[in-house]
Amino acid sequence: MRRELFLRIVEALQNHSEYFQLRVDATGKKGLSPLQKCTAAIRQLAYGALADHYDEYLRVAEKTFIEYLFNFCRCVIDVFGARYLRRLNATDIQRLLQMHEQRHGFPGSRNDINVLNESPLFNNILQGNATEVNFTINDIQYTKGYYLTDEIYPQLATFVKSFPCPQDPKREKFKERQEATRNDVEQAFRVLQSRWAIVRGPCRFWYKSNLKDIMLTCIILDNMIVEDEGDAVRNWSDEDSNDPLTQINQGSTEEFREYIRKNCELRDNQVHHQLRVDLVEHIWTHYDCDE
């Protein structure tokens, strides 16, 4: 990351937590500066080396080094999580639709790293909190985005699977396009791994909550770098920080019926097959002639 971005993170964490402020012990000896603490944490994320690898180099004990990492991750999530981990809005969805249409001819497909922050996967759809996605294929209107998957996934209305052994040119073309678009997700994760070696290394024997914090921190920092470099898929605004999290409540009988209706729509395998048929025709009609 650029120096300016790094200093912005250091300043934000210093203002957020006393832990990242310069402190003095009972003997009057100064501790490590905010720059040193943040550098120690980011080096662990970026290079993936064990904490005791730096003890002689930085004169910091292994336990203290790990403490820097965990506190850094928690503070980064607290300060920047609402902005860089929030759900996509209507503007983001539209930009993604245009990008995928231009590159692969898959209107409605969603392949973005922010999906990692939305689990369980379909809660937002079932609770009516998902951003609406509208697109038309073969004069048929669809109102839900979909994920490109392989054959191991169920036949849901929001999954579009490839063909394992296509026997005709149309399906072969679809399989080629579908797998090429799916590869975008894998490439995005490879970029994350190349920047933050701790993600591609062996899993440490830490608590699940610590591993989750590390993963989310790497995603946040990666999004910050992409934005800083001017290549962000979405545009951030101050309103993004106020985006409410999904609220789970008891609800009324009518709300429960709506939940059941959405669940039935989600599991409609007829829509699953129809969408794939329409996409096969769409790809063949609009993109075969270009090649």
N, C-alpha and C positions, 0 to 999 in steps of 0.2 A: 504494500500500500504506500501511497505517497506520504511524505513527512507531514503535510498539512492535515491529512486525515488522521494519522496516528496521534498528533497533538490534540486534535479535536476530541478523540476518544479519551485520551488521558485527562484532559480538562473536565470532560463530562463526568467521568468516574470520580475524579477528585472532588467535584462539587456534590456528588451524590452520596458518597460514603466516606466516613472518617478513616476507614481502613486504608484508603488510597491517598491519604494526606500524610505529609511529612510529620513524623512523631518523634518525641524524645522520651527515653526511658528514665527510670528513677535516678540513674547516675549522671544524667545530662547528656548521654550519648545519643546522637541522631541516628535514626533508623534509615532504611532505604527510602529514596525519593519516589514520588508517584511514577516518574519515568522509568525507574529501575524495576518497580513492581510490575508495571504493565509490560515492559520489555520481557521480563522473566516469564510472564504468563503467555504472551504471544509467541515467544520462541518455542515453548512446549507445544503449542497448537500448530505452529508452522513446520517444525522439524520432527515432532513426534518422538524426540529422545526421552529417555527416562530422566526423572528429576535428579537422581544422583550423578548424572552426566555433567551437570553444571556446578556442582557444589564447590569444586576447587577453582573453577574459572571465575565464578561470581561471588565466591565466599558466602554462599547461602546453603543452609542445611536442606537435606532432601525433604523433610517434613514441611519446612517453611515454603519451599518451592511449590509443593503441591497445594499448600494453603493459598498461595498467590493465585494459582490457576483456578481453583474452585471459587474464590471470591471474585476474581475477574469475570468468570462466566456468569455468575449470579448477577453482578452489577450490570454487565452488558445487556443481559436479558431484561432487567428492570428498566434500564434507561432507554434502550433502543428497540426492545421487542415489539412494543405496540406499533411502531412505525415500519419495521422491516420484516415483521412476521404476520401482518394482518392479512385477512382474506382479500382476495381480488374483488374489485368493484366492477361496475358495468363498463367503465372506461377501459380498465385493464383487459376485461374479457374481449371487448371489441378489438383492441390492438392485437391480442393474441390470435383472434380469428383471422384478421387481415394478414398477419405474419404467416400463419400456417397455410392460408389460401394461396398466398404468393409462392411459398416455397414447396409445398407438397400437395396442395389441392384437397386438404382435409378441413372443410368448414366445421366448426363446432368442437374440434379436438382440443383437449387441454393437456399440455405436457409442460408443466412449470414446476420449478423446484419448491415453490411455496406449498405444493400439495403435501410435502413432508410435514408441514405444521398442522394439517387438518386430519386428525384421526380421532374417533372412528370415521371412516371415509365418507359415509353418506348421511351422517347426522344432520348436517346443515340442510340437505334436501328434504329429509323427512320432517324436520321441524319448521320448514318454510323459511329458513334464513339464508338459503343459497342465492347467489346472484343469478338472475334470469339470463339464460342464453337462448337466443332465437336465431335460427338459420333455416334455409330452405334448400332442399335437394330434390330434384325431379318433381318440382311443384308440390312437394309435401313439406309442411311446416313442422319443425321440431323445436321443443322448448327447453330441452335439457342438454347440457354439454355431455361429452362422453370421453372415456379413457381408452386409449389403444392398448390392448392386452394380447397375451398369447392364449393358447388353447386350455391352459389349466384353470382359467377363470370361469365362473358361472355365466349363464346366458341372461345377463341383466340388460335392461334398456339403455343403460349408460356405459356399457362395455362394447367395444367393437374389436372382434378378434380376427386374426388373419386366417387364411386357409392353409392347412398343413401340406396338402398335396394338390395344388390347383391343376385342373385338366384343360382349361381353355384360356385363351389369351387375355380375356377380361379379368379373370381371377388372378392370373399371373401378374398382370399389371398392378392390380390392387394389392396383392401380397408384397410386391416390390415397394410400393409407396407407403404402405402401412408400416412395414418393418423399418424403412428409412426414417419415418417420423418418430417411431418408438426409439430409434437410436439417439435422437436428440436428448432424451431424458438421460440415457446412459452417458452421453458426452458431458451433460451438465454435471452429473455426479463425479465424473472423472476430473473435471475442472476443479470441483470442490476438493477432491482428494489431492490434486497436484498442488493446490495452495496450502492446504492444511493436512500435513502428513499424519497427524494424530488420527485422522479419520480412516486412513488406509492401513494403519498399523494394527497389530494384534490388540484385542480388547484387554484393557487393564482390569485388574480385580478390584473395581470400585463399585459403589452402589449404583443401581440403575438411574437414580435421580441425578447423580454426578455425570454419568455417561450422556444422559439426555441434555443436561445443561451444556456439556461440551459440544454436542452435535448442533444444538440450537445456536450456540455462540458462533460456531464456524459458518452457519448459514447466514446469520446476521452480518458478520464481518464480510462475508463474500458479497452479500447484497450491497453493503456500503461501498465496497471497492468498485463494484459494477456501476453503481450510481455515480461515484466520484469520477469514473473514467468516461461517463457519458453514454454508457451502453445499456442503461436500465430498460427493461421491458415496460415498466410502469412509471408514472410520474407521482412523486410523493407530494403530499400537502399536509398542512397542519391539521386538517380535518380528519386525516387518517388515524391520528393518535386517539381520537375519540370514538373510533369504531367499536361498538360494544361486543363483548364476547357472547357466545350463545348462552342464553339463559334456559335452564331446565326447570320447569315447574309442573304442577299437577295438571293444570289446564281443565277446560270444560269438556263435556261430552262431545260437542261439536268439533272442538280442536282434536279430540281423539279420533273422531271419524275422519277428519281431514288427514291425520297422520296415517291411518289405515289406507286411505285412498292413495296417498303418495307412495306408500310402501308397495301397493299393488301395481301402480304404474312403474315403479322401479324394477319390479320383478317380472314385467311383461316380456316374455321371450319372443312373442310375436313382433313387438317393436324392435327387439334386438336383431332379429333376422331381417326385418324390413329395412332397418337403417343400413345394415351391411349391404343389402341388395342395391339400395339407392346410392350408396357410396361407390360401389363397383361401377355402376352406370355413369355416375358423375365423373369419376376418374377417367374412365374410358372415353367419354364424350368430349371432355374439356381439355384433356392433357395428352392423349395419345398422339394427336395430330402435331403437337409441338416437338415430338421426338422422332 
